[in-house]
């Protein structure tokens, strides 16, 4: 190796390190984009698509949501045809024996919410459904309805509710059976 090549190699390395340090220092003094989740609340986009919220008492089990699903992750079983009672707005007729969504397959595309004639299913704001097995990723909404719930309660939400105020509020909303905004909380004009 010649002396000229040796010093050129040193110069190129110092220039490369200088470029890297310039970029590092540029971003070092900027405000961080990372938040300390779940202690700090995530700002969800207005049309955020979280886990489905399902009102079993309004479902007529027409299977339109299951037919619209591109990955075939919605399972519906009923004993007989159902229809909406116009006076109460509730479904009557046969029994809805199973309404389940497999979240290990779900794309959260919201295509299942569009064809629903009774608007009994819509995208909610709950997210992060951590579980320990694939079987736990299949949510049986008919079982949740028996508990008075419209959406699943994630494990992290139950564990963090006592120490994080916003999680406690969200858990209370879900346990009370209150739905999140169906219009993505966008103010009407």
Secondary structure, DSSP 8 states (H G I E B T S, - for coil): --HHHHHHHHHHHHHHHHHHHHHHHHHHTS------TTTS-----TT---SEEE-GGG-----HHHHH-TT--EEEEESS-EEE-TTT--EEES-EEEEEEETTT-----HHHHS-SS--EEE-S------SSSGGGEEEHHHHHHTT-SS---HHHHHHTTT-HHHHHHHHHHHTT----TTTT----
